[in-house]
Amino acid sequence: MMFSREVAEWLSASLVIISGGLAGHYAVSGMNAVQWAGAVAAVLGSITVAVSVRVWPAEVTVEDKTRRRARSDD
């Protein structure tokens, strides 16, 4: 595994904060309707990533599989 679960959670949370901050910054300077739609899509997309990272099930290792199999055999 390249990242730990905790690192992925922190990175996804920072993605939400950064995309929201950028959308807010550009909203203050003035955006048209298409830009607003893009900003909303970006913020909702980053929230989706953050939720997905938190609810994604943990990876099952080979050791876990063998333990489960040994328990079911008993």
C-alpha positions, 0 to 999 in steps of 0.5 A: 500500500502506498499511503496509509489510511490516515494520510489519505484521510488528511489529504482528502480533507485538505482537498475539500478545504483547498477547493472550497477556499479557491471557489470562495476566492474566485467567487469574491472576484466575480464569476458567471453562471458557468464558473459557479457550476464548475466551482460547485462541481469541484467542491462536491467532487472533493467532498465525494472523495473525502467521504469515499476515503472514509467509508471504503472498506479496509483491504483484506490481507492473506493473513486475515483470509487464512484466519477466517478460513481457520475459524470457519473450519472449527 
